[in-house]
Amino acid sequence: MSKQMTEMLKGTLEGIVLAILRSGPAHGYDITARLREQGFTDIAEGTVYALLIRIEKRRLVDVKKVPSELGPPRKVYSLNHLGRAQLAEFWDTWHALSGRIEALYDEVHEGK
């Protein structure tokens, strides 16, 4: 992954993870697997877990510990009302920004 792609992804990863949680509760490994299924193959598990800690501290998710057959209980994250509001804001911002970028791209490439 290019440095530019990595930097852009850092700014959007929270919204992407919140969007994944919008479809239902998940633990960190599940979220990482879903990211990889969506083509985000270069995202390290540690990055996802650090993000989950941040969104938990910001109270964007509810956390439930469930028993695990393989070791200590796992944290399962569920999007709560604050997380849904943050996700809605993310999508509004994303659409506004991407629309402006697309318009600029079209303007620049029409002049060629």
Summary of the structure (lengths in Angstrom):
residues: 112
radius of gyration: 16.6
end to end distance: 28.7
largest distance: 60.8
contacts: 280
relative contact order: 0.15
helix: 65%
strand: 16%
